[in-house]
Amino acid sequence: MRVDINLATRPYEDAREFWTRWGLAVGVLALVTLGLLGFAARGWVNAGRDRQSIRQLQQQIAQLDRERAEAQAFLDLPANRSTRDQSQFLNGLIQRKAFSWTRVFAELEHVMPANLHVVSLKPELNDENQLQLEMKVTGESRAGALELVHRMEGSPHFQGAQLVAEGAASNATGVAADIVAVYIPDQAERSGK
């Protein structure tokens, strides 16, 4: 039997080499796909656990909010109002008494730029019952006040530092700035040791 092959119209193709190359590529892609599917399935299972954990935490928060509302309603009764006001007053006094000027100035010494000076410092309790420091500083330029704010943000003892106002210093050669930050004392200081 004679087979006539015209290579001009039908070029010779080596099917075995084609399937070897592409079969290997398809096999690798199939393994990668299986790996990605396994990774996605594991992520989906972990996300389900996280959703359940979030649901439990939300239920706990709702329960604590209900308990807090009940306690607040109890304290708001006319018979208990004077006790509540007295305890808030005493708690405020205790927190003010626990404030350590020495520690605050020591912490400020670590973050204060060389060309800046504290003119006034006023500690007060804010709405969240946190100790907030309002300070007025003076320096040669606005850059010193901004540097102090950045350094306070990096310190574990100050939170939410903000430059709230600025203007010319009283000696008219520098800049005065008002800075507000929440002060977070050391754990030893909080426990009274």
Phi and psi restraints in degrees (value plus and minus 20) as a CYANA .aco file:
   2 ARG   PHI    -133.9   -93.9
   2 ARG   PSI     112.3   152.3
   3 VAL   PHI    -133.9   -93.9
   3 VAL   PSI     105.4   145.4
   4 ASP   PHI    -117.4   -77.4
   4 ASP   PSI     102.2   142.2
   5 ILE   PHI    -139.4   -99.4
   5 ILE   PSI     104.4   144.4
   6 ASN   PHI    -119.2   -79.2
   6 ASN   PSI      82.1   122.1
   7 LEU   PHI     -90.5   -50.5
   7 LEU   PSI     -33.9     6.1
   8 ALA   PHI     -93.8   -53.8
   8 ALA   PSI     -57.8   -17.8
   9 THR   PHI    -115.6   -75.6
   9 THR   PSI     -49.8    -9.8
  10 ARG   PHI    -149.0  -109.0
  10 ARG   PSI      71.1   111.1
  11 PRO   PHI     -85.4   -45.4
  11 PRO   PSI     134.3   174.3
  12 TYR   PHI     -91.8   -51.8
  12 TYR   PSI     111.5   151.5
  13 GLU   PHI    -141.8  -101.8
  13 GLU   PSI     113.8   153.8
  14 ASP   PHI    -113.8   -73.8
  14 ASP   PSI      75.1   115.1
  15 ALA   PHI     -85.1   -45.1
  15 ALA   PSI     -53.2   -13.2
  16 ARG   PHI     -84.0   -44.0
  16 ARG   PSI     -63.7   -23.7
  17 GLU   PHI     -85.7   -45.7
  17 GLU   PSI     -60.5   -20.5
  18 PHE   PHI     -79.0   -39.0
  18 PHE   PSI     -70.4   -30.4
  19 TRP   PHI     -89.2   -49.2
  19 TRP   PSI     -49.0    -9.0
  20 THR   PHI     -86.9   -46.9
  20 THR   PSI     -67.7   -27.7
  21 ARG   PHI     -86.9   -46.9
  21 ARG   PSI     -74.8   -34.8
  22 TRP   PHI     -92.1   -52.1
  22 TRP   PSI     -49.3    -9.3
  23 GLY   PHI     -85.1   -45.1
  23 GLY   PSI     -60.7   -20.7
  24 LEU   PHI     -83.9   -43.9
  24 LEU   PSI     -64.3   -24.3
  25 ALA   PHI     -83.7   -43.7
  25 ALA   PSI     -63.0   -23.0
  26 VAL   PHI     -85.6   -45.6
  26 VAL   PSI     -57.9   -17.9
  27 GLY   PHI     -84.0   -44.0
  27 GLY   PSI     -63.9   -23.9
  28 VAL   PHI     -83.6   -43.6
  28 VAL   PSI     -63.2   -23.2
  29 LEU   PHI     -82.9   -42.9
  29 LEU   PSI     -57.2   -17.2
  30 ALA   PHI     -84.9   -44.9
  30 ALA   PSI     -61.6   -21.6
  31 LEU   PHI     -84.8   -44.8
  31 LEU   PSI     -62.7   -22.7
  32 VAL   PHI     -82.9   -42.9
  32 VAL   PSI     -61.5   -21.5
  33 THR   PHI     -82.6   -42.6
  33 THR   PSI     -63.4   -23.4
  34 LEU   PHI     -82.8   -42.8
  34 LEU   PSI     -61.8   -21.8
  35 GLY   PHI     -81.8   -41.8
  35 GLY   PSI     -63.7   -23.7
  36 LEU   PHI     -85.8   -45.8
  36 LEU   PSI     -58.8   -18.8
  37 LEU   PHI     -83.3   -43.3
  37 LEU   PSI     -61.6   -21.6
  38 GLY   PHI     -83.7   -43.7
  38 GLY   PSI     -61.7   -21.7
  39 PHE   PHI     -83.4   -43.4
  39 PHE   PSI     -62.7   -22.7
  40 ALA   PHI     -85.6   -45.6
  40 ALA   PSI     -60.0   -20.0
  41 ALA   PHI     -85.1   -45.1
  41 ALA   PSI     -61.8   -21.8
  42 ARG   PHI     -84.1   -44.1
  42 ARG   PSI     -60.3   -20.3
  43 GLY   PHI     -83.2   -43.2
  43 GLY   PSI     -59.2   -19.2
  44 TRP   PHI     -85.5   -45.5
  44 TRP   PSI     -61.2   -21.2
  45 VAL   PHI     -85.3   -45.3
  45 VAL   PSI     -64.4   -24.4
  46 ASN   PHI     -83.1   -43.1
  46 ASN   PSI     -58.6   -18.6
  47 ALA   PHI     -84.3   -44.3
  47 ALA   PSI     -56.4   -16.4
  48 GLY   PHI     -83.0   -43.0
  48 GLY   PSI     -61.6   -21.6
  49 ARG   PHI     -84.1   -44.1
  49 ARG   PSI     -61.3   -21.3
  50 ASP   PHI     -84.3   -44.3
  50 ASP   PSI     -61.0   -21.0
  51 ARG   PHI     -81.8   -41.8
  51 ARG   PSI     -60.8   -20.8
  52 GLN   PHI     -85.9   -45.9
  52 GLN   PSI     -61.2   -21.2
  53 SER   PHI     -84.0   -44.0
  53 SER   PSI     -62.0   -22.0
  54 ILE   PHI     -83.0   -43.0
  54 ILE   PSI     -61.8   -21.8
  55 ARG   PHI     -80.7   -40.7
  55 ARG   PSI     -63.3   -23.3
  56 GLN   PHI     -84.7   -44.7
  56 GLN   PSI     -62.8   -22.8
  57 LEU   PHI     -84.3   -44.3
  57 LEU   PSI     -58.8   -18.8
  58 GLN   PHI     -84.9   -44.9
  58 GLN   PSI     -57.0   -17.0
  59 GLN   PHI     -85.7   -45.7
  59 GLN   PSI     -61.1   -21.1
  60 GLN   PHI     -84.0   -44.0
  60 GLN   PSI     -61.4   -21.4
  61 ILE   PHI     -84.1   -44.1
  61 ILE   PSI     -63.0   -23.0
  62 ALA   PHI     -82.3   -42.3
  62 ALA   PSI     -60.7   -20.7
  63 GLN   PHI     -83.4   -43.4
  63 GLN   PSI     -64.8   -24.8
  64 LEU   PHI     -85.1   -45.1
  64 LEU   PSI     -56.3   -16.3
  65 ASP   PHI     -85.1   -45.1
  65 ASP   PSI     -58.9   -18.9
  66 ARG   PHI     -83.9   -43.9
  66 ARG   PSI     -64.5   -24.5
  67 GLU   PHI     -82.6   -42.6
  67 GLU   PSI     -59.5   -19.5
  68 ARG   PHI     -85.7   -45.7
  68 ARG   PSI     -61.9   -21.9
  69 ALA   PHI     -83.9   -43.9
  69 ALA   PSI     -60.5   -20.5
  70 GLU   PHI     -83.8   -43.8
  70 GLU   PSI     -63.2   -23.2
  71 ALA   PHI     -85.0   -45.0
  71 ALA   PSI     -61.0   -21.0
  72 GLN   PHI     -84.8   -44.8
  72 GLN   PSI     -60.9   -20.9
  73 ALA   PHI     -83.1   -43.1
  73 ALA   PSI     -59.2   -19.2
  74 PHE   PHI     -84.6   -44.6
  74 PHE   PSI     -63.0   -23.0
  75 LEU   PHI     -89.7   -49.7
  75 LEU   PSI     -45.7    -5.7
  76 ASP   PHI    -100.7   -60.7
  76 ASP   PSI     -26.8    13.2
  77 LEU   PHI     -81.2   -41.2
  77 LEU   PSI     123.6   163.6
  78 PRO   PHI     -76.1   -36.1
  78 PRO   PSI     -53.8   -13.8
  79 ALA   PHI     -89.5   -49.5
  79 ALA   PSI     -46.6    -6.6
  80 ASN   PHI    -121.7   -81.7
  80 ASN   PSI     -27.5    12.5
  81 ARG   PHI     -80.9   -40.9
  81 ARG   PSI     -61.8   -21.8
  82 SER   PHI     -87.2   -47.2
  82 SER   PSI     -57.2   -17.2
  83 THR   PHI     -85.1   -45.1
  83 THR   PSI     -61.9   -21.9
  84 ARG   PHI     -82.3   -42.3
  84 ARG   PSI     -66.7   -26.7
  85 ASP   PHI     -83.4   -43.4
  85 ASP   PSI     -59.9   -19.9
  86 GLN   PHI     -86.8   -46.8
  86 GLN   PSI     -61.2   -21.2
  87 SER   PHI     -87.8   -47.8
  87 SER   PSI     -57.6   -17.6
  88 GLN   PHI     -84.5   -44.5
  88 GLN   PSI     -60.6   -20.6
  89 PHE   PHI     -82.8   -42.8
  89 PHE   PSI     -66.7   -26.7
  90 LEU   PHI     -85.8   -45.8
  90 LEU   PSI     -60.3   -20.3
  91 ASN   PHI     -82.5   -42.5
  91 ASN   PSI     -59.7   -19.7
  92 GLY   PHI     -82.9   -42.9
  92 GLY   PSI     -61.3   -21.3
  93 LEU   PHI     -83.6   -43.6
  93 LEU   PSI     -61.9   -21.9
  94 ILE   PHI     -83.0   -43.0
  94 ILE   PSI     -63.0   -23.0
  95 GLN   PHI     -85.8   -45.8
  95 GLN   PSI     -60.0   -20.0
  96 ARG   PHI     -86.5   -46.5
  96 ARG   PSI     -58.1   -18.1
  97 LYS   PHI     -88.2   -48.2
  97 LYS   PSI     -53.1   -13.1
  98 ALA   PHI     -94.6   -54.6
  98 ALA   PSI     -32.7     7.3
  99 PHE   PHI     -86.8   -46.8
  99 PHE   PSI     106.4   146.4
 100 SER   PHI    -126.8   -86.8
 100 SER   PSI      88.8   128.8
 101 TRP   PHI     -81.6   -41.6
 101 TRP   PSI     -58.0   -18.0
 102 THR   PHI     -81.6   -41.6
 102 THR   PSI     -65.5   -25.5
 103 ARG   PHI     -87.4   -47.4
 103 ARG   PSI     -59.0   -19.0
 104 VAL   PHI     -82.7   -42.7
 104 VAL   PSI     -65.5   -25.5
 105 PHE   PHI     -87.0   -47.0
 105 PHE   PSI     -52.8   -12.8
 106 ALA   PHI     -85.8   -45.8
 106 ALA   PSI     -61.4   -21.4
 107 GLU   PHI     -88.6   -48.6
 107 GLU   PSI     -59.2   -19.2
 108 LEU   PHI     -84.7   -44.7
 108 LEU   PSI     -53.8   -13.8
 109 GLU   PHI     -81.1   -41.1
 109 GLU   PSI     -53.4   -13.4
 110 HIS   PHI     -91.5   -51.5
 110 HIS   PSI     -50.8   -10.8
 111 VAL   PHI    -124.8   -84.8
 111 VAL   PSI     -30.5     9.5
 112 MET   PHI     -95.7   -55.7
 112 MET   PSI     105.5   145.5
 113 PRO   PHI     -86.4   -46.4
 113 PRO   PSI     138.3   178.3
 114 ALA   PHI     -86.4   -46.4
 114 ALA   PSI     -51.6   -11.6
 115 ASN   PHI    -116.0   -76.0
 115 ASN   PSI       1.9    41.9
 116 LEU   PHI    -147.1  -107.1
 116 LEU   PSI     124.0   164.0
 117 HIS   PHI    -151.5  -111.5
 117 HIS   PSI     118.9   158.9
 118 VAL   PHI    -101.9   -61.9
 118 VAL   PSI     105.5   145.5
 119 VAL   PHI    -115.5   -75.5
 119 VAL   PSI     -62.4   -22.4
 120 SER   PHI    -168.0  -128.0
 120 SER   PSI     133.6   173.6
 121 LEU   PHI    -162.0  -122.0
 121 LEU   PSI     104.4   144.4
 122 LYS   PHI    -149.8  -109.8
 122 LYS   PSI      89.0   129.0
 123 PRO   PHI    -106.3   -66.3
 123 PRO   PSI     116.0   156.0
 124 GLU   PHI    -166.0  -126.0
 124 GLU   PSI     135.5   175.5
 125 LEU   PHI    -105.2   -65.2
 125 LEU   PSI     110.4   150.4
 126 ASN   PHI    -108.3   -68.3
 126 ASN   PSI    -191.6  -151.6
 127 ASP   PHI     -83.9   -43.9
 127 ASP   PSI     -49.0    -9.0
 128 GLU   PHI    -109.9   -69.9
 128 GLU   PSI      -6.8    33.2
 129 ASN   PHI      43.9    83.9
 129 ASN   PSI      13.0    53.0
 130 GLN   PHI    -125.1   -85.1
 130 GLN   PSI     131.1   171.1
 131 LEU   PHI    -100.2   -60.2
 131 LEU   PSI      92.1   132.1
 132 GLN   PHI    -127.4   -87.4
 132 GLN   PSI     111.4   151.4
 133 LEU   PHI    -120.8   -80.8
 133 LEU   PSI     106.7   146.7
 134 GLU   PHI    -130.4   -90.4
 134 GLU   PSI      98.2   138.2
 135 MET   PHI    -148.5  -108.5
 135 MET   PSI     126.7   166.7
 136 LYS   PHI    -130.9   -90.9
 136 LYS   PSI     107.9   147.9
 137 VAL   PHI    -145.6  -105.6
 137 VAL   PSI     132.7   172.7
 138 THR   PHI    -147.9  -107.9
 138 THR   PSI     131.5   171.5
 139 GLY   PHI    -183.4  -143.4
 139 GLY   PSI    -197.5  -157.5
 140 GLU   PHI     -93.4   -53.4
 140 GLU   PSI     -53.4   -13.4
 141 SER   PHI    -168.4  -128.4
 141 SER   PSI     149.2   189.2
 142 ARG   PHI     -85.5   -45.5
 142 ARG   PSI     -46.5    -6.5
 143 ALA   PHI     -81.1   -41.1
 143 ALA   PSI     -55.3   -15.3
 144 GLY   PHI     -84.0   -44.0
 144 GLY   PSI     -61.8   -21.8
 145 ALA   PHI     -85.6   -45.6
 145 ALA   PSI     -61.5   -21.5
 146 LEU   PHI     -84.9   -44.9
 146 LEU   PSI     -58.7   -18.7
 147 GLU   PHI     -83.7   -43.7
 147 GLU   PSI     -59.4   -19.4
 148 LEU   PHI     -82.5   -42.5
 148 LEU   PSI     -63.5   -23.5
 149 VAL   PHI     -80.9   -40.9
 149 VAL   PSI     -64.4   -24.4
 150 HIS   PHI     -84.4   -44.4
 150 HIS   PSI     -60.9   -20.9
 151 ARG   PHI     -87.1   -47.1
 151 ARG   PSI     -58.2   -18.2
 152 MET   PHI     -85.2   -45.2
 152 MET   PSI     -57.0   -17.0
 153 GLU   PHI     -83.1   -43.1
 153 GLU   PSI     -52.3   -12.3
 154 GLY   PHI    -103.3   -63.3
 154 GLY   PSI     -29.1    10.9
 155 SER   PHI    -108.1   -68.1
 155 SER   PSI     123.3   163.3
 156 PRO   PHI     -95.1   -55.1
 156 PRO   PSI     -27.8    12.2
 157 HIS   PHI    -118.5   -78.5
 157 HIS   PSI     -27.5    12.5
 158 PHE   PHI    -149.6  -109.6
 158 PHE   PSI     122.0   162.0
 159 GLN   PHI    -156.6  -116.6
 159 GLN   PSI     122.0   162.0
 160 GLY   PHI      43.5    83.5
 160 GLY   PSI      17.7    57.7
 161 ALA   PHI     -85.8   -45.8
 161 ALA   PSI     114.2   154.2
 162 GLN   PHI    -160.3  -120.3
 162 GLN   PSI     121.9   161.9
 163 LEU   PHI    -109.3   -69.3
 163 LEU   PSI      88.3   128.3
 164 VAL   PHI    -116.8   -76.8
 164 VAL   PSI     -44.6    -4.6
 165 ALA   PHI    -176.7  -136.7
 165 ALA   PSI     134.0   174.0
 166 GLU   PHI    -172.2  -132.2
 166 GLU   PSI     134.1   174.1
 167 GLY   PHI    -190.5  -150.5
 167 GLY   PSI    -190.8  -150.8
 168 ALA   PHI     -97.0   -57.0
 168 ALA   PSI     122.3   162.3
 169 ALA   PHI     -91.3   -51.3
 169 ALA   PSI     142.0   182.0
 170 SER   PHI     -84.5   -44.5
 170 SER   PSI     -46.7    -6.7
 171 ASN   PHI    -105.1   -65.1
 171 ASN   PSI     -19.7    20.3
 172 ALA   PHI      42.6    82.6
 172 ALA   PSI      -7.7    32.3
 173 THR   PHI    -131.0   -91.0
 173 THR   PSI     -25.6    14.4
 174 GLY   PHI    -159.3  -119.3
 174 GLY   PSI    -180.4  -140.4
 175 VAL   PHI    -142.3  -102.3
 175 VAL   PSI     118.7   158.7
 176 ALA   PHI    -128.9   -88.9
 176 ALA   PSI     120.5   160.5
 177 ALA   PHI    -158.3  -118.3
 177 ALA   PSI     124.6   164.6
 178 ASP   PHI    -124.9   -84.9
 178 ASP   PSI     106.9   146.9
 179 ILE   PHI    -144.5  -104.5
 179 ILE   PSI     116.8   156.8
 180 VAL   PHI    -141.8  -101.8
 180 VAL   PSI     115.3   155.3
 181 ALA   PHI    -172.7  -132.7
 181 ALA   PSI     130.7   170.7
 182 VAL   PHI    -105.8   -65.8
 182 VAL   PSI     110.5   150.5
 183 TYR   PHI    -115.2   -75.2
 183 TYR   PSI     110.8   150.8
 184 ILE   PHI    -138.1   -98.1
 184 ILE   PSI      87.1   127.1
 185 PRO   PHI     -91.4   -51.4
 185 PRO   PSI     148.1   188.1
 186 ASP   PHI     -83.6   -43.6
 186 ASP   PSI     139.4   179.4
 187 GLN   PHI     -81.5   -41.5
 187 GLN   PSI     -59.2   -19.2
 188 ALA   PHI     -84.9   -44.9
 188 ALA   PSI     -57.4   -17.4
 189 GLU   PHI     -88.6   -48.6
 189 GLU   PSI     -57.9   -17.9
 190 ARG   PHI     -86.6   -46.6
 190 ARG   PSI     -56.5   -16.5
 191 SER   PHI    -103.6   -63.6
 191 SER   PSI     -25.0    15.0
 192 GLY   PHI      64.8   104.8
 192 GLY   PSI      -1.5    38.5
